[in-house]
Amino acid sequence: MTNYPGVLGRTAGAVVALAMVLLTPIAVPLDAQKATSAVPRTADDATVAHVLNRLGYGPSPGDIARVQQMTVAAYIEEQLHPERIVDAALKARLAAYPTIALSTAELARDYYGPAEEIRRMERRAQANQPTRRAAGTAAQTMAGQATGQMMAGDPAMAGAPQRPEDRNQSPELRAARQKEQQILQDLMQARLVRAIASERQLEEVLVDFWFNHFNVFSGKGQVRVYLTEYEREAIRPYVLGNFRDMLGAVAESPAMLFYLDNFQSVDPKAAQKQADELAARQQQAALRRGRGRVQMAQPTPQGNQTPAERIQQLRSRGLNENYARELMELHTLGVDAGYTQADVIAVARAFTGWTIDRPRDGGSFQFNATMHDNDPKVVLGKTIDAGGKNDGERVLDLLATHPATAKFIVTKLARRFVADEPPASLVDRAAKVFLDTKGDLREVTRAIITSSEFFSAEARLAKVKTPLEFVASAVRASGADLNNPQPLVGALRSLGMPLYGAQPPTGWGDTAEDWVNTGALLNRLNFAVQLSNGQLRGVRVNVRELAPNTSETSRNALVQSLLLGHASQITRDTLAKAESPQQLIALTLGSPEFQKR
Amino acid sequence: MNRRIFLKNGSLALVSLGFAPAFFTRAAQAAQTKRKVLVTVFQRGAVDGLNMVVPFGEKAYYQARPSIAIAKPGTPGGAVDLDGFFGLHPRMAALQPYFKRGELAIVNATGSNDPTRSHFDAQDYMESGTPGRKSTRDGWLNRYLHAREHEEASAFRAVSLTQQLPRALQGTAPALAIDQLGRFGLRAGDRGDMMQSSFEAQYAAAADSLLKPTSKEAFDAIRQLEAVDLAKYTPQNGAVYPNSGYGQALKQIAQLIKANMGLEVAFAESGNWDHHANEGPQIANRLDDFASGIAAFAQDLGDGMADVMVLTMSEFGRTVSENGARGTDHGHGNAMLLLGGDVKGGKVYGKWPGLEREQRYEGRDLAITTDFRDVFAEVLTSHLGARDISSVFPGYSATRTLGLIR
C-alpha cells in the first residue's frame, strides 16, 4: 500500500457514503429526530469540521465532503451505531497486533509467563552465589575519586536511566522480555492505529474517554498483563451501552482489582481466622517432626514466604478502602457528593472477597466467600444485606442510578465534547436523560452531541487538543501513510501523555490548563517538524500532494486542508516565509490554530 | 532594556565564557533576589536504609543480618563512623567530611504512615504528598510552586532532569522535564532560526489565553539556555561526577544553578535499589554512584551551596532481617539525607525506635517516628522560605519542628 489515506480509502469512502445515503431513512429512526436535536439540516464546512473534531480525531482528506453529502445528522447517527460500520480496512490492519485478541490466560502463558519464570530462576541462582565481593569492592573504592572511570567502564551504567531490567540480562531473559513487552507495545500501537484509521471515530473517542474515566496504570505491577482484556472486555463493549454494565465489568476486572488493591481487601475477622488456622497447622507439623530438631532456614526470594511470614502477613491484613473510595469519588458520585468515611468503609466491606484467582500469574476474577464480610452494611443510608457477592452488586446498583452520578458523568462527557466549563443547561438536560434512561450511554451521548450548546458559536475551536488528539489529528489531516505507529507512541511520551501511562486513578485531565505548558508546547512544534520532514520512521506525509510548492496557491490550499481556512493573518504571513513545502506543512501543523479543535 | 535584565543577561553571557570579573559577578548577583534552591533526589526502588545509614551500635542489626550487615567502623569493609552509633556505608565515604563539617544531616526512621509495601503506591504517596489518598492529581512540589508563583518566574524555576515530569512536579504550576539540557528547544534543521521566529510570531498573535503566554515562556527559555555554553562546561574545584544518568543529571542541575536561570526546585532520580537477592555487592555499587554524585555536586558548587539544599528520599525501607537470598524485602521506615549550607548538619535526626523484634513495625521493619511530610514541610518553610504551606499538604499539619535548618 503506497498511500494510506487516513480514515477512508477513496473507494471505500465512496461506497460507504453511497450506502449511507441509501440507508439514511432506516439509519435515522424517528426518535433521533426529536425536538431536542439541534443538528442543523444544512451545514457549512466549518460546522462539519466541528463535528469531525469533536466526535473523532479531526477530518481526514475527503471527510468533509463525505459528511456534507450524507448530512451531519446521518453522520452522527452512523457514529452512534458503530456496529453498523464495517471498518474492514481497520480490521485488516489490526491483524499486525496479535496480542490484542488474546485472553489474559493466553498472554500470561505465552508472553508474560516465560520472562517471569526466567526471572524467578535467576533470582534463585543469584541467591545461591557467595557474597565474596562485597567487602573487597567496598575497600577498593574507599578512596572515592575513581568512581567516574569505574562507572564509565560499565556500559550498562552510562547515560540511560537505570532500571533493574537493563542490567546483567541473560540473552534468554532479554528474548523473553521482548515477548513480554509486546503486550503493551501492541496495545499502544493498536490504540493509535484505531484513533487515526478507524471509521468508528466516535467509538474510539469514547474508548479513550471511558478508559480514562476508569483509569488503570500500566506501570503498576501486574496491571500490564490485564490491560489488554480490560480495554477490550470491560470498556469497549459498553461505551455506547449501559453505564451499570460497564461499572460492573470494571468492578470485576483483574486490572482494576489489582490497580486499586481490592484483590487483597479482606474482612479482618476472616484474615485473623485464617492466620490462626495456619499457625495451628504449623504447630502440629512441628510437633510431628519432633522437638529439638533444627529447622532448616528456607530461602525466601520475593514472593515465596515462609509460613511464619505468611501468618504475620495475614494478621496484618484487612480492609483496603482504595477501591471503595475511588468507586464513589471518581467512578460514580464525584468528590463532595455527600458520602462519608463511614460510607467508604461500608462499601469496602461490601467488596471484600472480590479478588483475583492467582493475581501474580494472570488469573481471573474470583469471589472468595471466606474473605467476605457478610454482615449487613449501611451505604448512603440504605441497608445492604444481600449477602456474598450480591453485597457488591447492590452497591453498584445504588451508585449507578444516583443523581450525583448522573451529574458527574454528564459533566465530564460535556467537558470532553463541548467545553472545558460545560454550560449548566446542557449538564442538567443530559443528566435527566441519564436518569430517565437508567444510564443508557448512547442516549446520553446523543443528548450532548446533538445539543444546541454543542453547535453553538462559543463551542467552536474552544478546546485545546490533548497530545493524543494533536498527534492523531495531524496524521489524519495530512493524510499520512501509517506503516508503523511506534514513533507516535514515543511522541506521546515526550508530549507528556504516554498511552496507558496516567498514574493516578483520576486519569488525565481534560482542560486546556492540563495540556498547555512550556516543555510540551515546544515538543508539539518539534513533532510538527519531524512529521513534515519524514523524520518519524513509518509515518510518511505525502508532501507533494499536500503542498506541491510554496506558492500562494499551495499555501492557501494547505490552510484550507489542514486549518479549514481558519488562520490568522500573522500565521499566513509566516507561511509566506517558508522555503520548502516541508517547512510550510510544519508551520501549519505547529501553528496555534492547529492546537485547537 | 532595564538594568535588571541587562545584569541578568550580562552575567549569563560571562558565566558561559568562564571569566566573569569578580566585581561584575557580585554586582549581577546582588541585583537578583537571593533565591534558594532545593534539589530533590528520589532513590526509586526502596534503598535499604539500614545499610546506607548503618546502625552499627545496635546488636539486633548484626543478629538480623548475619551475611549482609556492614561491619563496625575500623574493621575491613566497615562503616564510616558518623556519631559513634550510626555510620555510612563504606562506599559513601565521600560524604563523611560534609557530616563532620556540619553540612550533612540525616533524618532516620522516616517515611509514610501508610502501610503499603507496593513500590508504586509508596512512590505515588511520597510524590503526591498525600499518603493513603490516591486521587490527588498534582504533586507536593508543584503545589508548593503554585502556592508561591513568583512575579517574574523563570521558565527554569522547576526542572526535572528526567524524560518525563515526575509525579511530584506534576500540576498547574509550570515545570519542565528535560533529560538533556542540550536537547531543549526547537529542532528544525537548517533554517531553524526562521522556523523559530515564525512560530514565535504565530503564537504571539494567538488569541488563546493560555497558548500565547506559554509560548512566550518557551521561547524566552530557549534564548536563556542558548546563552549558556552547555558543551564547554567544566565542573569546578576538581569535582568529578559519576557517568551515570543520575550523575549527569546532578551535573546539569549545577550548570543551571551557576547560570543564574532562576532555578528553584530541581529533581533527579537514582534507580535500581530493589535488592531482594545478593544485596551486598549491588548496593555497594549503587551507593557509590549515589554518594559520589552528591559529593561531586557539592564540590562543584563550592560556596554556592550556601543557598542550595540536596534532599534525598526513597519510597520505603527494607526488612530489618535479611532473607534467605542475602537480600532484603519491602519494609517501612527509611533514612533521608539533607546536605546544604543552611542545614544544621553533623547530626542524625529522628527518634530511633530500635531494631529488636518488638520495636519493629509489624515485627519486621524499621518503625517510623517522623512523618516524611514533617521533613518536607520544614524544608519548604525554613529553607525555601514559604510562609503558608497548608495547600501543599492538605489536611495535614506538621506535628513538630525537627530543627534541621539554621
Boltz contact constraints between the chains, C-beta under 6 A:
constraints:
  - contact:
      token1: [A, 123]
      token2: [B, 277]
      max_distance: 6.0
  - contact:
      token1: [A, 126]
      token2: [B, 277]
      max_distance: 6.0
  - contact:
      token1: [A, 126]
      token2: [B, 278]
      max_distance: 6.0
  - contact:
      token1: [A, 127]
      token2: [B, 277]
      max_distance: 6.0
  - contact:
      token1: [A, 127]
      token2: [B, 325]
      max_distance: 6.0
  - contact:
      token1: [A, 129]
      token2: [B, 278]
      max_distance: 6.0
  - contact:
      token1: [A, 131]
      token2: [B, 67]
      max_distance: 6.0
  - contact:
      token1: [A, 131]
      token2: [B, 280]
      max_distance: 6.0
  - contact:
      token1: [A, 131]
      token2: [B, 326]
      max_distance: 6.0
  - contact:
      token1: [A, 133]
      token2: [B, 281]
      max_distance: 6.0
  - contact:
      token1: [A, 134]
      token2: [B, 280]
      max_distance: 6.0
  - contact:
      token1: [A, 134]
      token2: [B, 281]
      max_distance: 6.0
  - contact:
      token1: [A, 135]
      token2: [B, 77]
      max_distance: 6.0
  - contact:
      token1: [A, 137]
      token2: [B, 284]
      max_distance: 6.0
  - contact:
      token1: [A, 138]
      token2: [B, 77]
      max_distance: 6.0
  - contact:
      token1: [A, 138]
      token2: [B, 90]
      max_distance: 6.0
  - contact:
      token1: [A, 138]
      token2: [B, 91]
      max_distance: 6.0
  - contact:
      token1: [A, 138]
      token2: [B, 284]
      max_distance: 6.0
  - contact:
      token1: [A, 139]
      token2: [B, 77]
      max_distance: 6.0
  - contact:
      token1: [A, 141]
      token2: [B, 91]
      max_distance: 6.0
  - contact:
      token1: [A, 141]
      token2: [B, 288]
      max_distance: 6.0
  - contact:
      token1: [A, 142]
      token2: [B, 90]
      max_distance: 6.0
  - contact:
      token1: [A, 142]
      token2: [B, 93]
      max_distance: 6.0
  - contact:
      token1: [A, 144]
      token2: [B, 93]
      max_distance: 6.0
  - contact:
      token1: [A, 144]
      token2: [B, 94]
      max_distance: 6.0
  - contact:
      token1: [A, 147]
      token2: [B, 242]
      max_distance: 6.0
  - contact:
      token1: [A, 147]
      token2: [B, 288]
      max_distance: 6.0
  - contact:
      token1: [A, 147]
      token2: [B, 292]
      max_distance: 6.0
  - contact:
      token1: [A, 148]
      token2: [B, 240]
      max_distance: 6.0
  - contact:
      token1: [A, 151]
      token2: [B, 242]
      max_distance: 6.0
  - contact:
      token1: [A, 151]
      token2: [B, 243]
      max_distance: 6.0
  - contact:
      token1: [A, 151]
      token2: [B, 244]
      max_distance: 6.0
  - contact:
      token1: [A, 152]
      token2: [B, 243]
      max_distance: 6.0
  - contact:
      token1: [A, 157]
      token2: [B, 244]
      max_distance: 6.0
  - contact:
      token1: [A, 158]
      token2: [B, 243]
      max_distance: 6.0
  - contact:
      token1: [A, 159]
      token2: [B, 245]
      max_distance: 6.0
  - contact:
      token1: [A, 160]
      token2: [B, 245]
      max_distance: 6.0
  - contact:
      token1: [A, 161]
      token2: [B, 245]
      max_distance: 6.0
  - contact:
      token1: [A, 162]
      token2: [B, 271]
      max_distance: 6.0
  - contact:
      token1: [A, 162]
      token2: [B, 272]
      max_distance: 6.0
  - contact:
      token1: [A, 163]
      token2: [B, 271]
      max_distance: 6.0
  - contact:
      token1: [A, 164]
      token2: [B, 272]
      max_distance: 6.0
  - contact:
      token1: [A, 220]
      token2: [B, 120]
      max_distance: 6.0
  - contact:
      token1: [A, 297]
      token2: [B, 324]
      max_distance: 6.0
  - contact:
      token1: [A, 298]
      token2: [B, 324]
      max_distance: 6.0
  - contact:
      token1: [A, 299]
      token2: [B, 324]
      max_distance: 6.0
  - contact:
      token1: [A, 299]
      token2: [B, 325]
      max_distance: 6.0
  - contact:
      token1: [A, 300]
      token2: [B, 323]
      max_distance: 6.0
  - contact:
      token1: [A, 300]
      token2: [B, 324]
      max_distance: 6.0
  - contact:
      token1: [A, 301]
      token2: [B, 277]
      max_distance: 6.0
  - contact:
      token1: [A, 301]
      token2: [B, 325]
      max_distance: 6.0
  - contact:
      token1: [A, 302]
      token2: [B, 276]
      max_distance: 6.0
  - contact:
      token1: [A, 316]
      token2: [B, 362]
      max_distance: 6.0
  - contact:
      token1: [A, 322]
      token2: [B, 134]
      max_distance: 6.0
  - contact:
      token1: [A, 329]
      token2: [B, 135]
      max_distance: 6.0
  - contact:
      token1: [A, 330]
      token2: [B, 135]
      max_distance: 6.0
  - contact:
      token1: [A, 503]
      token2: [B, 167]
      max_distance: 6.0
  - contact:
      token1: [A, 504]
      token2: [B, 137]
      max_distance: 6.0
  - contact:
      token1: [A, 505]
      token2: [B, 134]
      max_distance: 6.0
  - contact:
      token1: [A, 505]
      token2: [B, 135]
      max_distance: 6.0
  - contact:
      token1: [A, 506]
      token2: [B, 135]
      max_distance: 6.0
  - contact:
      token1: [A, 506]
      token2: [B, 137]
      max_distance: 6.0
  - contact:
      token1: [A, 512]
      token2: [B, 210]
      max_distance: 6.0
  - contact:
      token1: [A, 516]
      token2: [B, 210]
      max_distance: 6.0
  - contact:
      token1: [A, 516]
      token2: [B, 211]
      max_distance: 6.0
  - contact:
      token1: [A, 516]
      token2: [B, 214]
      max_distance: 6.0
  - contact:
      token1: [A, 517]
      token2: [B, 174]
      max_distance: 6.0
  - contact:
      token1: [A, 518]
      token2: [B, 155]
      max_distance: 6.0
  - contact:
      token1: [A, 518]
      token2: [B, 174]
      max_distance: 6.0
  - contact:
      token1: [A, 518]
      token2: [B, 214]
      max_distance: 6.0
  - contact:
      token1: [A, 518]
      token2: [B, 217]
      max_distance: 6.0
  - contact:
      token1: [A, 518]
      token2: [B, 218]
      max_distance: 6.0
  - contact:
      token1: [A, 519]
      token2: [B, 176]
      max_distance: 6.0
  - contact:
      token1: [A, 519]
      token2: [B, 177]
      max_distance: 6.0
  - contact:
      token1: [A, 521]
      token2: [B, 214]
      max_distance: 6.0
  - contact:
      token1: [A, 521]
      token2: [B, 215]
      max_distance: 6.0
  - contact:
      token1: [A, 521]
      token2: [B, 218]
      max_distance: 6.0
  - contact:
      token1: [A, 522]
      token2: [B, 218]
      max_distance: 6.0
  - contact:
      token1: [A, 525]
      token2: [B, 186]
      max_distance: 6.0
  - contact:
      token1: [A, 525]
      token2: [B, 199]
      max_distance: 6.0
  - contact:
      token1: [A, 526]
      token2: [B, 187]
      max_distance: 6.0
  - contact:
      token1: [A, 529]
      token2: [B, 188]
      max_distance: 6.0
  - contact:
      token1: [A, 568]
      token2: [B, 205]
      max_distance: 6.0
  - contact:
      token1: [A, 570]
      token2: [B, 201]
      max_distance: 6.0
  - contact:
      token1: [A, 570]
      token2: [B, 202]
      max_distance: 6.0
  - contact:
      token1: [A, 570]
      token2: [B, 205]
      max_distance: 6.0
  - contact:
      token1: [A, 571]
      token2: [B, 202]
      max_distance: 6.0
  - contact:
      token1: [A, 574]
      token2: [B, 198]
      max_distance: 6.0
  - contact:
      token1: [A, 574]
      token2: [B, 201]
      max_distance: 6.0
  - contact:
      token1: [A, 574]
      token2: [B, 202]
      max_distance: 6.0
  - contact:
      token1: [A, 577]
      token2: [B, 198]
      max_distance: 6.0
  - contact:
      token1: [A, 587]
      token2: [B, 198]
      max_distance: 6.0
  - contact:
      token1: [A, 590]
      token2: [B, 199]
      max_distance: 6.0
  - contact:
      token1: [A, 591]
      token2: [B, 202]
      max_distance: 6.0
  - contact:
      token1: [A, 592]
      token2: [B, 202]
      max_distance: 6.0
  - contact:
      token1: [A, 592]
      token2: [B, 203]
      max_distance: 6.0
  - contact:
      token1: [A, 592]
      token2: [B, 206]
      max_distance: 6.0
  - contact:
      token1: [A, 592]
      token2: [B, 211]
      max_distance: 6.0
